[in-house]
């Protein structure tokens, strides 16, 4: 997903303690569950769609997810629709990311605390 970064389910072990690795994995599971809650909805009229950008430098196709319900609330104007990607950031499950140096988990939690205050 584009424009945000979150904890990794399989973090790099280099320079991290076992406790730090476990904390990152736990946070990643919480982030994943929150994302699933945004995507999965019991209503029959809940649809999620993706807007894709060009492939990033490693060839991966990244995109922005939107809920059709949110698009309707924005009167069909995609520029006024809050993306699922952005909701992840707003709810403390990620930080803005535009493809530069990857943020380490301890920095990520500090940034999230700042965003949530």
N, C-alpha and C positions, 0 to 999 in steps of 0.2 A: 504494500500500500504506500501511497505517495505522501510526502510532506510531513511525516512524523516518524519518530523512532520510539521504540519501547524495549522493555527487558527481553532478553533472549531465553528461549527454552533450553537451548544448548550453548551456554556462554563459553567464551574462550577462557581456558584455565590459566593462561599466562598472567602472572602477577596477582592472582586473586586467591584469597584464603578459601578453605572449604566452606566456612560459614558464609562468606560473601557469595560464593557460587550458589549455595542453597537458597539464600535470600533472593538472588536474581531469578532463579528457577521458580520460586514461589510467586514472585511478582509477575513473572511471565505467564504463569497459569491463571492468575487473577485477571491480567490484561486480556488473555485469550477468552476467558469466561465472559468478561464484560463485552468484548467484541461479538461473541456469539449471541449474547442477549440483545444487542442492537440489531443483529441480522435476523435472528429467529423470532418470529412473532406468530402467535396462534391465530391471528385473524387471517381470513382467506384473501383479503385484499392487500396484503403486505408484500411488496416487491422491492427488491434491492437491485440497483443497476450500477454499472461501473463506467467511468469515463477514463479512457486510457491515454497516456502520454507516450511520447516516443520511448523506445527502450533505453534504459540507463547504461552506464559505461560497461557493465558486465553482461549486457544483453538481456537483462530481466525486464519484463513488461510490468510497469508499475501503474497504478490507477487510483482514482478517487471513487469511493463508494457513496452512494446516495440512497435514501429511502424514498419511495414514491409518495408515501404519506407526507414526508417533509417537503417534497417538491410541490405537492398540492397546497400545503400551507403557505408556500412562497408564491402562489398563483402561477406556477409553471416557470418561474424565473430561476434558472439554475444558479445565477450569480447571487441570488438572495437566499439560497437553500444552504442550510448547515450540513456539511458532509459528515458521514460516519467517521471519517479520518479525523475531522476537527473535533467531533464529540469525544473521541478517545483522549485527545489533549485536554479538553475542557473538564473531563472527569478524572484527570490525574493518571491516565493509563498510557501516557506517552508525552513526548516533547516535540516541538517543531524541529524539523530536520530537512535540510535541502541538499544533502549529498556530500557534505564536507566530512571532516574527521568524525569518526564514530564516537559518541559520548559513552564514557565508562559508566557502569551501573551506579556507582556511588555518586557520581555527578548527576546522573539521571534522577535519582531519588531526591537530591538536594534541589534540583530545578523544579521537580514536581511539587515539592513542599512550598516553594516560592509561588508557583502558579496557583496553588490551592488556598493561599492566604489572602 
